[in-house]
Amino acid sequence: MFKTILRYFYAFLFRITGWEVTGRSPHHVPKFVMIIAPHTSTWDFFVGIAARSIAEIEYVGFIGKKELFKFPQGILMRAWGGYPVDRSKNNNLVESVVEIFNGKERFAIALAPEGTRRKVNRFRSGFYHIAKKAGIPIVMVGFDFRKKQVEIAEPFEPTDDYEADMNHIWNHFKGVTGKNAELGIG
């Protein structure tokens, strides 16, 4: 009941602000890695929480730097599906996330492939290795602040050609305008 109320609330907020969710919701796919780009603003998080509810994929969790999970905001971060990670040390994050996928029948995780809100020339590869090792697809989602759209692409099955796959993913996000356009993908 509460999720339904939130879904209507977020849909109302999107409607009055001119935003929309386009593409087909991947709620029919039980497990996937969702990558969201370009990640240029803290606003991306709030747009994502609303879009996740509107698309009826509330089971999509996310990881964030452990500092975001301190009291009191940590309570909300966990309630929204967050998993804290310590990025200051090499703690085999890919294997840890793959274990989560292997232990659940239905699970998805949203990641920013840039790994930061700064301008980047390439994506980090963790999301790709998680998808490959867990044997699950990647769902690409663009947050286009110019068009006011959350654009959901069809699930993409990574192949054995890492370079070609990463080029495909990078090119998918070209032209998607983040909140801070100068930090986006060129």
N, C-alpha and C positions, 0 to 999 in steps of 0.2 A: 504494500500500500504506500509506504513512504517513498519507495523508488518511483512509483507512478506519479506521485505528487511532485517529486523533484524533476522528473522528466517533463511534466507539463510546465513547471516553473522555468526550467532552462529553455524549453521551446518558446515560451512567451518572451523571455529575455532576448533570445536570438531574433525573434520576429520583430520586436520593437527597435532593436539596434541594427536591423538589416542584414544580419548574418544568416547563413544557411549551411546545412550539411548536405553535400552532394556525393554521389556514388552509392554503391550498395554496402550496407552494413555487413561486416564479416561475422555477425553473431551466429551464422550457420557453421563456422569453422571452430572446432573445439579448442585448438591450440595454435597460437601464432605469435610472432614477434611483430609488434607495430612500431614503425619508425616514423617520427614526426619531424618535419623540417619545413622551412628553416626555423631554427630555434634562436630568436633574436631578442626575446623580451620575457620578463616574468609573467606578462599577460598570457603567454602561451599556455601556461599551466591552467589558468582559469577557463580559457577557451576550450582546452582539452577535457577538463572535468565536465563541462556542460555538453560538449559534443559526444563524449562517451555515454552519457545518460540518454541523450536524444537518439543515438544510434542503437540503444539497448544492448550495449556491451559493457555493462558495469563490472564484469569480471576481469576487465583489463586493469592490471596493476601497473606500477611504475617503480623505478629505482631513482633515488636521489642521494646527493651527498649527505653524509650522516649529520652534518651541522643543521640541516633543515628539520631534523627529527628531534631536536631538543625541546624540552618543555617551554612554553605551552603549545606552540604550533605543531609539535610532534604528534600530539593527540589527533589533530585533524589530518595530518599527513598519513598516519596509519589508517584512520577511518576511511580515507579516500583510496586506500589500497596501496600505500607506499611501503617500500622496502628500503631501509637505509643501507648505504654502502660506504666503506672507508676507502676513498680514492688515494689516500696518502701512502698506501702500501700495496704491494702485489699480493692479492689474496685470492687469486684464481677465480675471479668473478664469473667468467664464462662457465666453468664447470659447476659452480654453485647454482647458477640460474638453470642450467640444463637439468640438474638434479631436481629442482622445483618442478620443471615441466614433466620430468619422468614420473614424479610422484602424484601427479594430478590428472584427472580425466579431462578437465576443462580449465584452461589457464592461458592467459595472454599477458604480455608485458609491453609497455610503451617506453620507448627510448628515443632520445634525441641523438641522431647519428653523428652530429658534430661534437658531442660531449661537452659543449660550452655554448655560451651566448655570443662569443666573439666570432669574427670572420674567419672562415677556414677555407683551405684549398682542396681538402679531401675529407671524406668521412672516416671516422674511426671504424674499426672492423669487428668489434665485439658482438654487435647485433647479428652480423653475418655468421660468425662462428657459432653463436648460440643456435641460430636457426638450422645450420648444417648439422651440428652435433645432436640436436634434439629431433631432427627430421621433420621440421615444421616449416610452413611458409612465412614469408615476410609480407606484411600489409603496409603499404606506403600511404602516409596521410600528410597532405600539405595544408599548412595554416596560411591562407592567402588573405592578408589584411587589406590589400587593395580591392580585391573582389568581395571581401567579407564572406569567404567560403572556407569550410573545412572540407577538403577534397579527399575522399576515400577511394583508393585504387583497389582493383581486384587483387587477391592474394597472388604473390609471386613466389614460385618455387625456385630456390637457388640451385644452380647447376654445379658442375665441377670446374667451371671456368670462372675463377674468382675475379680476375681483371674485367672480363666482359660483364659479369653481374654487377660489380661495383660501378662500372661506367653506366650501365643501364639505370641503376638506382640514382646516381648523381644526376644524370640527364633528365630523369623523371621530375626532379625538383627544380630544374632550371626554369625561371620565369615565375616561380611562386614567390610572392612578395611578403616577407615577414614584417612584423610591426616596425622594426628598424631596418628599412630596406637596404641600407648601406652595409649591413652585416650579413646579408643573405647570400645565396648561392649564385655565383656568377657564370 
